[in-house]
Amino acid sequence: MVIKPPQLQKGDTVGIVTLGSPLSANRINEGISYVKGLGYEVVVGEHVYAANGFLAATPGQMATDLMNMFANKKVKWILPTRGGVGVEGILPYLDFSIIAQNPKIVSGYSDITILLNVLYEYAQLITFQSLLLIDFKTNTPKYNFDQFFHATSNITSPWQI
Protein backbone atom coordinates (compact mmCIF):
# COMPACT_ATOMS: atom_id res chain seq x y z
CA MET A 1 0.00 0.00 0.00
CA VAL A 2 1.34 3.42 -0.97
CA ILE A 3 2.02 5.84 1.89
CA LYS A 4 1.10 9.49 1.43
CA PRO A 5 2.90 11.86 3.82
CA PRO A 6 0.82 14.33 5.86
CA GLN A 7 0.08 17.73 4.33
CA LEU A 8 2.51 20.56 4.97
CA GLN A 9 1.22 23.52 7.00
CA LYS A 10 2.72 26.91 7.84
CA GLY A 11 4.74 26.58 11.02
CA ASP A 12 5.74 22.95 10.33
CA THR A 13 9.36 21.88 10.66
CA VAL A 14 11.61 21.33 7.67
CA GLY A 15 14.61 19.02 8.09
CA ILE A 16 17.61 20.11 6.03
CA VAL A 17 20.07 17.39 4.96
CA THR A 18 23.03 17.19 2.62
CA LEU A 19 23.06 13.80 0.89
CA GLY A 20 25.56 14.24 -1.93
CA SER A 21 27.94 17.00 -2.87
CA PRO A 22 28.76 19.75 -0.38
CA LEU A 23 27.33 23.25 -0.67
CA SER A 24 28.82 26.47 0.67
CA ALA A 25 27.70 27.58 4.12
CA ASN A 26 26.62 30.94 2.67
CA ARG A 27 24.31 29.28 0.13
CA ILE A 28 22.90 26.90 2.75
CA ASN A 29 22.23 29.78 5.14
CA GLU A 30 20.60 31.83 2.36
CA GLY A 31 18.22 28.95 1.60
CA ILE A 32 17.46 28.36 5.28
CA SER A 33 16.63 32.06 5.74
CA TYR A 34 14.27 31.90 2.77
CA VAL A 35 12.51 28.80 4.13
CA LYS A 36 12.15 30.43 7.55
CA GLY A 37 10.81 33.56 5.83
CA LEU A 38 8.00 31.42 4.41
CA GLY A 39 6.91 30.59 7.95
CA TYR A 40 8.60 27.24 8.59
CA GLU A 41 10.76 26.05 11.44
CA VAL A 42 14.07 24.46 10.43
CA VAL A 43 16.14 21.61 11.85
CA VAL A 44 19.60 21.13 10.33
CA GLY A 45 21.32 17.76 10.06
CA GLU A 46 24.65 17.35 11.82
CA HIS A 47 26.60 17.04 8.55
CA VAL A 48 24.81 19.64 6.42
CA TYR A 49 27.83 21.96 6.34
CA ALA A 50 30.43 19.19 6.02
CA ALA A 51 32.79 18.79 3.10
CA ASN A 52 34.71 15.56 2.50
CA GLY A 53 36.18 15.94 -0.98
CA PHE A 54 33.43 15.71 -3.59
CA LEU A 55 31.00 14.42 -0.92
CA ALA A 56 29.60 16.38 1.99
CA ALA A 57 30.36 13.59 4.48
CA THR A 58 30.72 9.83 4.53
CA PRO A 59 27.73 7.88 3.20
CA GLY A 60 27.03 6.59 6.72
CA GLN A 61 27.04 10.10 8.18
CA MET A 62 24.72 11.45 5.49
CA ALA A 63 22.38 8.47 5.92
CA THR A 64 22.34 9.01 9.69
CA ASP A 65 21.26 12.62 9.14
CA LEU A 66 18.46 11.44 6.86
CA MET A 67 17.31 8.71 9.26
CA ASN A 68 17.36 11.22 12.15
CA MET A 69 14.97 13.41 10.17
CA PHE A 70 12.62 10.49 9.61
CA ALA A 71 12.75 9.66 13.33
CA ASN A 72 12.15 13.28 14.39
CA LYS A 73 8.40 13.60 15.06
CA LYS A 74 8.48 17.37 14.49
CA VAL A 75 9.92 17.16 10.96
CA LYS A 76 7.23 17.14 8.26
CA TRP A 77 9.37 17.84 5.19
CA ILE A 78 12.89 16.62 4.41
CA LEU A 79 14.64 19.08 2.11
CA PRO A 80 18.07 18.14 0.71
CA THR A 81 20.45 21.04 0.13
CA ARG A 82 21.34 19.87 -3.39
CA GLY A 83 21.92 16.81 -5.52
CA GLY A 84 25.43 16.24 -6.71
CA VAL A 85 27.22 12.92 -6.55
CA GLY A 86 27.27 10.17 -3.97
CA VAL A 87 23.59 9.93 -3.01
CA GLU A 88 23.51 6.25 -3.98
CA GLY A 89 26.13 5.57 -1.29
CA ILE A 90 23.65 6.24 1.51
CA LEU A 91 21.14 3.63 0.36
CA PRO A 92 22.60 0.59 2.18
CA TYR A 93 22.36 2.51 5.48
CA LEU A 94 18.63 3.27 5.28
CA ASP A 95 16.04 1.52 7.44
CA PHE A 96 12.92 1.35 5.28
CA SER A 97 10.67 0.12 8.08
CA ILE A 98 11.44 3.26 10.13
CA ILE A 99 10.89 5.40 7.02
CA ALA A 100 7.51 3.75 6.31
CA GLN A 101 6.43 4.23 9.93
CA ASN A 102 7.38 7.93 9.84
CA PRO A 103 6.22 9.29 6.48
CA LYS A 104 7.55 12.73 5.55
CA ILE A 105 7.42 14.90 2.49
CA VAL A 106 10.72 14.38 0.67
CA SER A 107 11.55 16.53 -2.33
CA GLY A 108 14.45 16.91 -4.72
CA TYR A 109 15.80 16.19 -8.18
CA SER A 110 19.14 15.56 -9.87
CA ASP A 111 20.97 12.81 -7.96
CA ILE A 112 18.29 12.95 -5.24
CA THR A 113 16.04 11.20 -7.79
CA ILE A 114 17.62 7.84 -6.95
CA LEU A 115 16.65 8.37 -3.30
CA LEU A 116 13.09 9.34 -4.26
CA ASN A 117 12.73 6.18 -6.36
CA VAL A 118 14.18 3.94 -3.64
CA LEU A 119 11.92 5.44 -0.96
CA TYR A 120 8.92 4.67 -3.14
CA GLU A 121 10.11 1.15 -4.02
CA TYR A 122 11.16 -0.02 -0.55
CA ALA A 123 9.06 2.10 1.84
CA GLN A 124 6.10 2.75 -0.50
CA LEU A 125 6.48 6.47 0.33
CA ILE A 126 5.14 9.01 -2.14
CA THR A 127 7.91 11.54 -2.82
CA PHE A 128 8.12 14.74 -4.85
CA GLN A 129 10.38 15.42 -7.83
CA SER A 130 10.66 19.07 -6.91
CA LEU A 131 12.49 21.65 -4.82
CA LEU A 132 15.94 21.47 -3.27
CA LEU A 133 17.27 24.01 -0.77
CA ILE A 134 19.33 25.62 -3.57
CA ASP A 135 16.02 26.61 -5.19
CA PHE A 136 15.02 28.83 -2.29
CA LYS A 137 16.19 32.12 -3.72
CA THR A 138 14.44 35.14 -5.19
CA ASN A 139 15.08 34.35 -8.86
CA THR A 140 13.50 30.87 -8.78
CA PRO A 141 10.35 30.97 -10.93
CA LYS A 142 7.15 31.28 -8.90
CA TYR A 143 5.61 28.25 -10.63
CA ASN A 144 8.29 26.00 -9.10
CA PHE A 145 7.03 26.95 -5.65
CA ASP A 146 3.35 26.97 -6.66
CA GLN A 147 3.47 23.43 -8.06
CA PHE A 148 5.28 22.00 -5.05
CA PHE A 149 3.09 23.65 -2.42
CA HIS A 150 -0.07 22.86 -4.36
CA ALA A 151 0.89 19.16 -4.30
CA THR A 152 1.98 19.05 -0.65
CA SER A 153 -0.30 21.45 1.22
CA ASN A 154 -3.56 23.34 1.17
CA ILE A 155 -1.80 26.70 1.35
CA THR A 156 -2.69 28.92 -1.62
CA SER A 157 -0.80 32.15 -0.94
CA PRO A 158 2.08 33.23 -3.20
CA TRP A 159 5.45 31.70 -2.41
CA GLN A 160 7.78 34.46 -3.50
CA ILE A 161 9.14 36.70 -0.75
N, C-alpha and C positions, 0 to 999 in steps of 0.2 A: 504494500500500500504506500502510495506517495505521501510524503510529509510536507505540508505547507507551513512555513514559519509564520508566527504571529505578525499582524500588521504593525508597521512602524508608526509611532506617534511622537509629536513634539515632546521634548523632555526625556525621551528614551536615551539609553546609553549605547554609544558606538564604540566597538573595540577595534583599535588600530593595530594591525600586524604588518610586518615585513616578511614576505615568504619567498623572496627571490633575490634580485639585485638590490644593493643598498641605494639609498636616496639621501641627499644632503639634509642635514638637520634644519636648515633654513626652509627648504621646500616642504618638509614634513610639518614644521611648525606653522607655515603659511596655510597648508591644507587643514590642519587641526583648528586653527583660528576661524577659518571659513565654516567648518562643520559646527563649531560652537556658536558662531554667529547665526546659524539657522535654527538654533534652539535645542541642540542636542548636548548631552553630557558626553565626555570622552574618557575612555580608559586606554592606556598605551601599553602594548606588550613590552616585556623586559628587553627584547633585542631589536626593537624598532629602529633605533639609531645606530645599530652595530654595522660594522663593515669588516668583512673577512675576505679580502680579495674581490672577486667578482660576485660573491655572495654576501648577503648581509650578516649571516651567522652560520653556524653549522646546521645541517638539516634537522638534527635532533632539537637544537635550540629553537629554530623557527617553528617546528611542529609543536613543541611545548607551548610556545606563545599562542598558537592557534587553538590547541586543546584547552588551554586556560580560559580562552574567550568562550568556548563552548560550555565549559563548566561554570562560568560566571553567570549567575542567575539574573544580574542586572543588564548584561549585554543583550541587546536585541538585534544588532546589525554588526557583522564583522566586515570591516573595510580594509583591504590590503593597501599598502602605500603605493605599490606599483607592481608590474609584472617582472620582466627581466628573465634571467636564467636561474635554474636550480630548483624551481617549484616542485618538480617531480621527485626530488630527493627527500621531501618531507613525507611522502605518501606511506612508506613502510612504518612510520611512527604514529599514524593516526589510529584512534580507537573509534570505529564506526558505530559501535553500540552506544557509546557516550554521546556521539554526535546526533544520532537518531533520537535519543532521549532528551536532547536539549536543542531543538531546532532554532536556528537563527537565520536571519537574512544574511546571505553571503553574496557579495557582488564583485565583479572584476572582469577582466579580459586579458588579452595577450597571453602570457604564460600561465596566468591564473586560470585560464580555461581548462587546463588539465585537472586542476583541483575541483572546479565546478562540476565537471563530468564525473569525476570519481565520487564526489559527495552524493550525486544523484544515483550513481550505479550501486554503491555499497552502503549508503545510509538512506536511500530513497528520499533525500532532501531536495526540494525545489530550490534552485539557485538562480542568480540573475546575471546574465551577460551584460554588464553595465559598468557603473562608475568605479573608479579607483580613487584613492586620496589625491593623486596628482591631478585629477580633474576638478578638484575644488579650488577654482580660481576664477577671477572675474571674466576672462575671455572664453570660458567654456560655453558653447551654445546652450541657450535656455532649454531647448528641446531635450538635451541630454538629461537634465535634471527632471523636467516634466515627465518624461517617459518612465524614468526610474521610480519617482515618487508616486506616480499614478499606479504603477504595478505593485508597489509595496506598502502603500498607506491610503488613507482616505483624506489626506490633506490636499487641498486644491489651491493654496495660495502660490504666488510666484516664488521661484527658487533662487533667483538672482539677488544678490545683496546690492 
